Amino acid sequence: MQMMELWQQRKALVEDALLKELREDEALDATLATSMKYSLMAGGKRLRPILLMAAADAVGAKGEQFITTGCALEMIHTYSLIHDDLPAMDNDDYRRGKLTNHKVYGDGMAVLAGDALLTLAFEVMLRQKGVDASVLAQVVREISTAAGPNGMVGGQAIDLESEGKRIDMETLRKMHMGKTGALFKAALRSGAILGGATKEQLAALTTYAEDFGLAFQITDDILDVVGDEAVIGKPVGSDEKNHKSTYVTLTSLEEAQKLAQDTVDHAVKALQDFGPEADFLRQLVEFLINRKK
């Protein structure tokens, strides 16, 4: 099966699984449930659950059996987007071509929707079947660390404090290793752990994950300069508007494009000891730097 075909097939599986895990009818407040669903089901690439499944495939397991944990990752990612878009953060009006959560439901409800998705994610993780309790506990710890002050939230804090300032490349890399890269890394490492990876396989997939996150962020920075607003679903030039340092502003468009390609090449090399089970990951990171959104 070709990479895009498998991606779309698994994306559809994730969409269905998310709706089941959301369990709107169990929510205490209908508006909160609607607000959570609005952002969770607003589309997107579903990269994190797909990466988790692909990593499990790469180590010889069947990735789809771990879709529950993948859904939890997507909930954490969605919560971060809701909060990122708030006036106190990036102050964005559109996400994926739709009004952001706070523009529809108000700032307070958007905060609560994000809070609810984050906490629900850990309940969902514990619904994962077919995994030893010790392995699941390891994965929960992996994801919680990636989502917290030493991962995504820590990166967001650096981002917030860096607005209007010119930061150096090391600070930029540190920020994005947390803000963007941490959940990608958690997805790939968690999929590998759930799939029974050897120590060597886990180390190789960790290297791949770090490169994947870096290449993804560099491409994001490039798209903010040269992207098509109608395609990416949000205004281009928002980094410049918010006076943010990016891989483009700290180097140049051409240098950022070269760094992205070098990072992709390094990611592919990390998978050299894997068989065809890792072809999806090889093709995905190559596709990454040529994406339009």
Backbone hydrogen bonds in HBPLUS format (Angstrom, degrees):
<---DONOR---> <-ACCEPTOR-->    atom                        ^
c    i                          cat <-CA-CA->   ^        H-A-AA   ^      H-
h    n   atom  resd res      DA  || num        DHA   H-A  angle D-A-AA Bond
n    s   type  num  typ     dist DA aas  dist angle  dist       angle   num
A0006-LEU N   A0002-GLN O   2.95 MM   4  6.22 163.1  1.98 161.4 165.8     1
A0007-TRP N   A0003-MET O   2.89 MM   4  6.07 159.9  1.93 151.9 158.4     2
A0008-GLN N   A0004-MET O   2.94 MM   4  6.10 167.0  1.96 147.9 150.6     3
A0009-GLN N   A0005-GLU O   2.96 MM   4  6.12 153.7  2.03 143.8 151.7     4
A0010-ARG N   A0006-LEU O   2.89 MM   4  6.05 165.6  1.91 153.3 156.8     5
A0011-LYS N   A0007-TRP O   2.78 MM   4  5.91 147.4  1.89 146.9 157.5     6
A0012-ALA N   A0008-GLN O   3.09 MM   4  6.23 155.7  2.15 141.8 146.5     7
A0013-LEU N   A0009-GLN O   3.20 MM   4  6.54 150.0  2.29 139.1 147.4     8
A0014-VAL N   A0010-ARG O   2.89 MM   4  6.16 153.4  1.96 148.2 155.0     9
A0015-GLU N   A0011-LYS O   2.95 MM   4  6.24 157.9  1.99 150.3 156.0    10
A0016-ASP N   A0012-ALA O   3.12 MM   4  6.38 163.9  2.15 149.2 152.4    11
A0017-ALA N   A0013-LEU O   2.95 MM   4  6.14 159.6  1.99 146.8 153.1    12
A0018-LEU N   A0014-VAL O   2.80 MM   4  5.96 157.4  1.85 155.9 161.4    13
A0019-LEU N   A0015-GLU O   3.27 MM   4  6.52 160.5  2.31 147.0 150.9    14
A0020-LYS N   A0016-ASP O   3.26 MM   4  6.57 153.8  2.33 144.6 151.4    15
A0021-GLU N   A0017-ALA O   2.90 MM   4  6.15 156.6  1.96 152.4 159.0    16
A0022-LEU N   A0018-LEU O   2.90 MM   4  5.98 140.2  2.06 148.4 158.5    17
A0026-GLU N   A0023-ARG O   2.96 MM   3  5.72 161.2  2.00 121.4 127.4    18
A0027-ALA N   A0024-GLU O   3.00 MM   3  5.44 164.6  2.03 116.3 121.4    19
A0033-ALA N   A0029-ASP O   3.13 MM   4  6.39 160.7  2.17 148.2 153.6    20
A0034-THR N   A0030-ALA O   2.93 MM   4  6.16 155.3  1.99 147.7 154.4    21
A0035-SER N   A0031-THR O   2.88 MM   4  6.08 156.9  1.93 149.9 156.3    22
A0036-MET N   A0032-LEU O   2.93 MM   4  6.17 158.8  1.97 153.5 158.8    23
A0037-LYS N   A0033-ALA O   3.02 MM   4  6.21 162.1  2.05 146.0 150.9    24
A0038-TYR N   A0034-THR O   2.88 MM   4  6.00 151.0  1.97 145.1 153.4    25
A0040-LEU N   A0036-MET O   2.99 MM   4  6.08 165.5  2.01 153.9 158.3    26
A0041-MET N   A0037-LYS O   2.91 MM   4  5.62 160.0  1.95 147.8 150.9    27
A0042-ALA N   A0039-SER O   3.33 MM   3  5.09 160.7  2.37 108.2 106.2    28
A0050-ILE N   A0046-ARG O   3.24 MM   4  6.31 155.3  2.31 147.0 154.4    29
A0051-LEU N   A0047-LEU O   2.70 MM   4  5.85 153.5  1.77 154.9 161.9    30
A0052-LEU N   A0048-ARG O   3.01 MM   4  6.21 158.0  2.06 147.4 153.5    31
A0053-MET N   A0049-PRO O   3.05 MM   4  6.28 161.8  2.08 146.6 150.4    32
A0054-ALA N   A0050-ILE O   2.91 MM   4  6.08 155.1  1.98 144.3 151.9    33
A0055-ALA N   A0051-LEU O   2.89 MM   4  6.08 153.5  1.96 152.1 157.7    34
A0056-ALA N   A0052-LEU O   3.20 MM   4  6.47 156.8  2.25 145.6 151.5    35
A0057-ASP N   A0053-MET O   2.95 MM   4  6.27 155.5  2.01 147.3 154.4    36
A0058-ALA N   A0054-ALA O   2.92 MM   4  6.13 153.7  1.99 143.9 150.9    37
A0059-VAL N   A0056-ALA O   3.27 MM   3  5.46 137.2  2.47  99.9 110.5    38
A0061-ALA N   A0056-ALA O   2.95 MM   5  5.25 154.3  2.02 154.6 146.5    39
A0060-GLY N   A0057-ASP O   2.92 MM   3  5.19 161.3  1.95 114.9 117.9    40
A0065-GLN N   A0062-LYS O   3.19 MM   3  6.10 160.8  2.22 126.3 130.7    41
A0066-PHE N   A0063-GLY O   2.98 MM   3  5.74 166.3  2.00 124.0 128.4    42
A0067-ILE N   A0064-GLU O   3.31 MM   3  5.31 152.2  2.39 115.1 111.6    43
A0070-GLY N   A0066-PHE O   3.26 MM   4  6.58 153.5  2.33 143.3 151.2    44
A0071-CYS N   A0067-ILE O   2.84 MM   4  6.14 146.2  1.95 148.7 156.7    45
A0072-ALA N   A0068-THR O   3.20 MM   4  6.58 149.6  2.30 143.4 151.1    46
A0073-LEU N   A0069-THR O   3.16 MM   4  6.52 153.5  2.23 146.8 153.1    47
A0074-GLU N   A0070-GLY O   3.08 MM   4  6.42 152.6  2.15 145.7 153.2    48
A0075-MET N   A0071-CYS O   2.99 MM   4  6.31 145.9  2.11 146.7 155.8    49
A0076-ILE N   A0072-ALA O   3.09 MM   4  6.44 154.5  2.16 148.6 154.8    50
A0077-HIS N   A0073-LEU O   2.93 MM   4  6.21 161.1  1.97 151.3 156.8    51
A0078-THR N   A0074-GLU O   2.91 MM   4  6.06 157.9  1.96 143.5 149.5    52
A0079-TYR N   A0075-MET O   2.95 MM   4  6.17 159.3  1.99 147.6 153.0    53
A0080-SER N   A0076-ILE O   3.10 MM   4  6.36 155.5  2.16 146.6 152.7    54
A0081-LEU N   A0077-HIS O   3.12 MM   4  6.47 145.4  2.24 144.8 154.2    55
A0081-LEU N   A0078-THR O   3.11 MM   3  5.08 120.5  2.48  94.7 109.5    56
A0082-ILE N   A0078-THR O   3.00 MM   4  6.32 161.2  2.04 157.1 161.3    57
A0083-HIS N   A0079-TYR O   3.12 MM   4  6.37 166.9  2.14 153.5 156.1    58
A0084-ASP N   A0080-SER O   2.84 MM   4  5.90 149.7  1.93 139.5 149.1    59
A0085-ASP N   A0081-LEU O   3.04 MM   4  6.14 148.2  2.14 147.7 153.6    60
A0086-LEU N   A0083-HIS O   3.23 MM   3  5.37 152.0  2.32 103.4 111.5    61
A0090-ASP N   A0084-ASP O   2.81 MM   6  5.71 159.9  1.85 158.8 165.8    62
A0092-ASP N   A0085-ASP O   3.04 MM   7  4.85 139.7  2.21 118.4 130.6    63
A0089-MET N   A0086-LEU O   2.86 MM   3  5.28 155.2  1.92 114.9 123.3    64
A0091-ASN N   A0086-LEU O   2.86 MM   5  4.98 148.4  1.96 135.9 130.3    65
A0100-THR N   A0093-ASP O   2.85 MM   7  5.36 154.5  1.91 126.0 128.1    66
A0095-ARG N   A0098-LYS O   2.75 MM   3  5.38 158.9  1.79 157.8 164.6    67
A0098-LYS N   A0095-ARG O   3.04 MM   3  5.38 165.1  2.06 114.4 119.1    68
A0097-GLY N   A0233-GLY O   2.72 MM 136  3.94 149.3  1.81 127.0 119.5    69
A0103-LYS N   A0100-THR O   2.99 MM   3  5.41 135.4  2.19 109.7 122.3    70
A0104-VAL N   A0101-ASN O   3.06 MM   3  5.37 142.2  2.21 104.8 115.5    71
A0105-TYR N   A0101-ASN O   2.82 MM   4  5.97 174.7  1.82 166.6 168.3    72
A0106-GLY N   A0102-HIS O   2.92 MM   4  4.31 135.2  2.12 110.3 117.6    73
A0110-ALA N   A0106-GLY O   3.04 MM   4  6.17 153.1  2.12 150.4 158.8    74
A0111-VAL N   A0107-ASP O   2.97 MM   4  6.25 155.7  2.03 152.3 158.1    75
A0112-LEU N   A0108-GLY O   3.10 MM   4  6.40 160.3  2.14 147.3 152.4    76
A0113-ALA N   A0109-MET O   2.78 MM   4  5.99 151.7  1.86 147.2 155.5    77
A0114-GLY N   A0110-ALA O   3.02 MM   4  6.24 159.0  2.06 149.0 153.6    78
A0115-ASP N   A0111-VAL O   2.93 MM   4  6.22 162.8  1.96 150.2 155.4    79
A0116-ALA N   A0112-LEU O   2.81 MM   4  5.95 158.0  1.85 149.0 155.0    80
A0117-LEU N   A0113-ALA O   3.01 MM   4  6.20 157.4  2.06 146.4 151.8    81
A0118-LEU N   A0114-GLY O   3.03 MM   4  6.25 159.4  2.08 152.9 158.3    82
A0119-THR N   A0115-ASP O   3.10 MM   4  6.36 168.0  2.12 152.5 155.0    83
A0120-LEU N   A0116-ALA O   2.84 MM   4  5.89 157.4  1.89 147.9 155.3    84
A0121-ALA N   A0117-LEU O   3.01 MM   4  6.02 145.1  2.13 138.9 147.0    85
A0123-GLU N   A0120-LEU O   3.03 MM   3  5.11 120.8  2.39  99.3 114.8    86
A0124-VAL N   A0120-LEU O   2.88 MM   4  6.19 159.0  1.93 158.0 164.4    87
A0125-MET N   A0121-ALA O   2.91 MM   4  6.19 154.8  1.97 145.8 152.5    88
A0126-LEU N   A0122-PHE O   3.34 MM   4  6.46 150.1  2.44 134.9 141.0    89
A0127-ARG N   A0124-VAL O   2.83 MM   3  5.12 157.7  1.88 110.8 118.0    90
A0128-GLN N   A0125-MET O   3.11 MM   3  5.60 165.3  2.14 113.2 117.7    91
A0135-VAL N   A0132-ASP O   3.08 MM   3  5.32 121.1  2.45 102.6 116.8    92
A0136-LEU N   A0132-ASP O   2.96 MM   4  6.26 163.3  1.99 159.1 164.2    93
A0137-ALA N   A0133-ALA O   2.89 MM   4  6.05 155.4  1.95 146.6 153.4    94
A0138-GLN N   A0134-SER O   3.13 MM   4  6.31 147.3  2.24 135.1 143.3    95
A0139-VAL N   A0135-VAL O   3.04 MM   4  6.37 151.6  2.12 147.0 154.6    96
A0140-VAL N   A0136-LEU O   2.86 MM   4  6.14 160.3  1.89 154.4 159.7    97
A0141-ARG N   A0137-ALA O   3.01 MM   4  6.18 157.0  2.07 144.0 150.0    98
A0142-GLU N   A0138-GLN O   2.94 MM   4  6.16 152.9  2.01 141.1 149.1    99
A0143-ILE N   A0139-VAL O   2.92 MM   4  6.19 162.1  1.95 155.8 158.8   100
A0144-SER N   A0140-VAL O   2.90 MM   4  6.00 162.6  1.93 148.9 154.5   101
A0145-THR N   A0141-ARG O   2.98 MM   4  6.01 160.3  2.02 148.1 153.0   102
A0146-ALA N   A0142-GLU O   3.14 MM   4  6.30 155.9  2.20 139.5 146.4   103
A0147-ALA N   A0143-ILE O   2.94 MM   4  6.13 141.7  2.09 146.0 156.1   104
A0148-GLY N   A0144-SER O   3.19 MM   4  6.11 126.0  2.50 138.1 149.6   105
A0148-GLY N   A0145-THR O   3.34 MM   3  5.31 144.9  2.47  97.7 107.1   106
A0152-MET N   A0146-ALA O   2.69 MM   6  6.02 165.2  1.71 151.1 152.4   107
A0151-GLY N   A0148-GLY O   2.94 MM   3  5.21 156.4  1.99 117.3 120.0   108
A0153-VAL N   A0148-GLY O   3.13 MM   5  5.17 124.0  2.45 125.2 133.8   109
A0154-GLY N   A0148-GLY O   3.38 MM   6  6.68 149.6  2.48 137.1 129.8   110
A0155-GLY N   A0151-GLY O   2.97 MM   4  6.22 155.3  2.03 155.4 162.8   111
A0156-GLN N   A0152-MET O   2.93 MM   4  6.24 150.4  2.02 148.0 156.9   112
A0157-ALA N   A0153-VAL O   2.93 MM   4  6.19 146.8  2.04 145.2 153.8   113
A0158-ILE N   A0154-GLY O   3.14 MM   4  6.49 155.9  2.20 146.3 151.8   114
A0159-ASP N   A0155-GLY O   2.98 MM   4  6.21 155.8  2.04 144.4 151.6   115
A0160-LEU N   A0156-GLN O   2.87 MM   4  6.12 156.7  1.93 148.1 153.6   116
A0161-GLU N   A0157-ALA O   2.98 MM   4  6.19 161.1  2.01 149.9 154.8   117
A0162-SER N   A0158-ILE O   2.96 MM   4  6.00 123.2  2.29 138.8 153.3   118
A0162-SER N   A0159-ASP O   3.18 MM   3  5.10 139.4  2.35  93.9 105.6   119
A0165-LYS N   A0162-SER O   2.97 MM   3  5.32 155.8  2.03 137.9 136.7   120
A0164-GLY N   A0243-HIS O   3.17 MM  79  4.74 143.7  2.31 119.0 128.2   121
A0172-LEU N   A0168-ASP O   3.01 MM   4  6.32 158.3  2.06 152.2 159.1   122
A0173-ARG N   A0169-MET O   2.86 MM   4  6.07 160.3  1.90 150.0 155.0   123
A0174-LYS N   A0170-GLU O   2.95 MM   4  6.12 159.6  1.99 144.3 150.3   124
A0175-MET N   A0171-THR O   2.85 MM   4  6.02 156.6  1.91 147.7 154.2   125
A0176-HIS N   A0172-LEU O   3.04 MM   4  6.29 164.1  2.06 151.7 154.9   126
A0177-MET N   A0173-ARG O   2.83 MM   4  5.96 144.8  1.95 147.5 157.7   127
A0178-GLY N   A0174-LYS O   3.30 MM   4  6.50 142.7  2.45 138.3 146.2   128
A0178-GLY N   A0175-MET O   3.23 MM   3  5.42 130.6  2.49  95.9 108.1   129
A0179-LYS N   A0175-MET O   2.78 MM   4  5.99 167.2  1.80 163.3 159.1   130
A0180-THR N   A0176-HIS O   3.05 MM   4  5.15 145.7  2.17 119.6 129.9   131
A0181-GLY N   A0176-HIS O   2.76 MM   5  6.03 174.1  1.76 166.0 167.4   132
A0182-ALA N   A0177-MET O   2.89 MM   5  5.85 105.6  2.46 127.0 144.0   133
A0185-LYS N   A0181-GLY O   2.89 MM   4  6.07 165.0  1.92 158.8 163.0   134
A0186-ALA N   A0182-ALA O   2.88 MM   4  6.09 154.4  1.95 143.2 151.0   135
A0187-ALA N   A0183-LEU O   2.86 MM   4  5.96 152.6  1.94 141.1 148.4   136
A0188-LEU N   A0184-PHE O   3.05 MM   4  6.34 166.6  2.07 155.0 156.9   137
A0189-ARG N   A0185-LYS O   2.89 MM   4  5.97 167.8  1.90 153.7 157.9   138
A0190-SER N   A0186-ALA O   2.80 MM   4  5.65 154.8  1.86 140.4 148.5   139
A0191-GLY N   A0187-ALA O   2.99 MM   4  6.09 159.0  2.04 143.3 149.2   140
A0192-ALA N   A0188-LEU O   3.04 MM   4  6.19 156.7  2.09 142.8 149.4   141
A0193-ILE N   A0189-ARG O   2.85 MM   4  6.07 160.7  1.89 150.5 155.8   142
A0194-LEU N   A0190-SER O   2.84 MM   4  5.97 168.7  1.85 154.0 157.4   143
A0195-GLY N   A0191-GLY O   2.94 MM   4  6.00 142.2  2.09 137.4 148.0   144
A0197-ALA N   A0192-ALA O   2.94 MM   5  5.18 156.1  1.99 148.0 149.8   145
A0196-GLY N   A0193-ILE O   3.13 MM   3  5.23 162.5  2.16 105.5 110.7   146
A0202-LEU N   A0198-THR O   2.94 MM   4  6.15 161.7  1.98 153.3 158.1   147
A0203-ALA N   A0199-LYS O   3.05 MM   4  6.24 154.3  2.12 142.3 149.1   148
A0204-ALA N   A0200-GLU O   3.05 MM   4  6.28 159.1  2.10 147.4 152.6   149
A0205-LEU N   A0201-GLN O   2.96 MM   4  6.15 160.9  1.99 150.8 156.1   150
A0206-THR N   A0202-LEU O   2.91 MM   4  6.02 137.6  2.09 139.7 151.3   151
A0207-THR N   A0203-ALA O   3.11 MM   4  6.41 154.8  2.17 146.3 151.6   152
A0208-TYR N   A0204-ALA O   3.01 MM   4  6.30 163.5  2.04 147.9 152.5   153
A0209-ALA N   A0205-LEU O   2.86 MM   4  5.95 153.3  1.94 136.9 144.6   154
A0210-GLU N   A0206-THR O   3.00 MM   4  6.28 157.3  2.05 149.4 154.2   155
A0211-ASP N   A0207-THR O   3.09 MM   4  6.36 161.4  2.13 152.7 157.5   156
A0212-PHE N   A0208-TYR O   2.77 MM   4  5.96 156.1  1.83 152.0 159.9   157
A0213-GLY N   A0209-ALA O   2.95 MM   4  6.16 166.1  1.97 153.0 155.2   158
A0214-LEU N   A0210-GLU O   3.16 MM   4  6.34 157.0  2.22 141.5 147.7   159
A0215-ALA N   A0211-ASP O   2.87 MM   4  6.05 171.2  1.88 157.4 159.8   160
A0216-PHE N   A0212-PHE O   2.88 MM   4  6.01 156.1  1.93 150.4 157.6   161
A0217-GLN N   A0213-GLY O   3.08 MM   4  6.25 159.4  2.12 144.5 149.1   162
A0218-ILE N   A0214-LEU O   2.96 MM   4  6.20 165.4  1.98 156.8 160.9   163
A0219-THR N   A0215-ALA O   3.02 MM   4  6.13 160.8  2.06 144.9 150.3   164
A0220-ASP N   A0216-PHE O   2.94 MM   4  6.20 148.9  2.03 142.6 151.9   165
A0221-ASP N   A0217-GLN O   2.93 MM   4  6.24 157.2  1.98 151.9 157.1   166
A0222-ILE N   A0218-ILE O   2.95 MM   4  6.27 149.8  2.04 146.0 154.8   167
A0223-LEU N   A0219-THR O   2.84 MM   4  6.08 159.8  1.88 152.5 157.6   168
A0224-ASP N   A0220-ASP O   3.01 MM   4  6.27 139.7  2.18 143.0 153.6   169
A0225-VAL N   A0222-ILE O   2.97 MM   3  5.38 150.8  2.06 107.6 117.0   170
A0226-VAL N   A0222-ILE O   2.94 MM   4  6.25 165.2  1.96 155.9 160.3   171
A0227-GLY N   A0223-LEU O   2.67 MM   4  4.22 141.0  1.82 123.7 127.4   172
A0237-GLY N   A0224-ASP O   2.91 MM  13  5.35 139.7  2.07 133.9 146.7   173
A0231-VAL N   A0228-ASP O   2.87 MM   3  5.27 137.8  2.05 109.8 122.3   174
A0232-ILE N   A0228-ASP O   2.91 MM   4  6.19 166.6  1.93 165.9 169.8   175
A0233-GLY N   A0229-GLU O   3.01 MM   4  5.73 138.1  2.19 138.4 146.2   176
A0241-LYS N   A0237-GLY O   3.00 MM   4  6.24 158.2  2.05 147.7 154.4   177
A0242-ASN N   A0238-SER O   2.92 MM   4  6.07 150.2  2.01 143.7 150.5   178
A0244-LYS N   A0239-ASP O   2.83 MM   5  5.08 175.8  1.84 151.4 152.7   179
A0243-HIS N   A0240-GLU O   3.04 MM   3  4.86 159.9  2.08 102.2 107.2   180
A0250-LEU N   A0246-THR O   2.95 MM   4  6.01 153.0  2.03 150.8 157.4   181
A0256-ALA N   A0252-SER O   2.89 MM   4  5.99 157.9  1.94 151.0 157.3   182
A0257-GLN N   A0253-LEU O   3.01 MM   4  6.21 154.1  2.07 146.4 153.3   183
A0258-LYS N   A0254-GLU O   3.04 MM   4  6.33 152.0  2.12 144.7 152.1   184
A0259-LEU N   A0255-GLU O   2.91 MM   4  6.12 159.9  1.95 149.1 154.6   185
A0260-ALA N   A0256-ALA O   2.96 MM   4  6.14 154.4  2.02 145.9 152.7   186
A0261-GLN N   A0257-GLN O   3.13 MM   4  6.39 158.0  2.18 143.3 148.4   187
A0262-ASP N   A0258-LYS O   2.92 MM   4  6.16 164.2  1.94 155.7 160.0   188
A0263-THR N   A0259-LEU O   2.96 MM   4  6.07 153.7  2.03 145.5 152.6   189
A0264-VAL N   A0260-ALA O   3.02 MM   4  6.26 153.2  2.09 146.4 153.5   190
A0265-ASP N   A0261-GLN O   2.96 MM   4  6.23 161.0  2.00 152.1 156.9   191
A0266-HIS N   A0262-ASP O   3.06 MM   4  6.31 152.1  2.14 142.9 150.0   192
A0267-ALA N   A0263-THR O   2.99 MM   4  6.24 148.9  2.09 143.5 152.3   193
A0268-VAL N   A0264-VAL O   3.00 MM   4  6.31 159.8  2.04 156.3 160.4   194
A0269-LYS N   A0265-ASP O   3.08 MM   4  6.29 155.1  2.14 143.0 150.0   195
A0270-ALA N   A0266-HIS O   3.13 MM   4  6.38 141.6  2.29 140.7 149.9   196
A0270-ALA N   A0267-ALA O   3.18 MM   3  5.21 126.3  2.49  94.5 107.8   197
A0271-LEU N   A0268-VAL O   3.05 MM   3  5.48 152.3  2.13 109.6 117.9   198
A0272-GLN N   A0269-LYS O   3.09 MM   3  5.30 158.0  2.14 120.1 119.0   199
A0274-PHE N   A0271-LEU O   2.99 MM   3  5.44 165.6  2.02 119.6 124.0   200
A0278-ALA N   A0275-GLY O   3.10 MM   3  6.03 171.8  2.11 126.3 128.9   201
A0279-ASP N   A0276-PRO O   2.98 MM   3  5.06 166.6  2.00 112.1 114.1   202
A0282-ARG N   A0278-ALA O   3.10 MM   4  6.46 157.6  2.15 152.5 159.3   203
A0283-GLN N   A0279-ASP O   2.89 MM   4  6.07 169.7  1.90 157.8 159.8   204
A0284-LEU N   A0280-PHE O   2.80 MM   4  5.87 150.3  1.89 147.1 156.5   205
A0285-VAL N   A0281-LEU O   3.23 MM   4  6.31 167.7  2.24 149.5 150.1   206
A0287-PHE N   A0283-GLN O   2.92 MM   4  6.10 155.4  1.98 146.9 154.1   207
A0288-LEU N   A0284-LEU O   2.92 MM   4  6.05 138.8  2.10 141.5 153.4   208
A0290-ASN N   A0287-PHE O   3.03 MM   3  5.47 151.6  2.11 113.2 122.2   209
A0291-ARG N   A0288-LEU O   3.23 MM   3  5.43 166.5  2.25 109.4 112.3   210
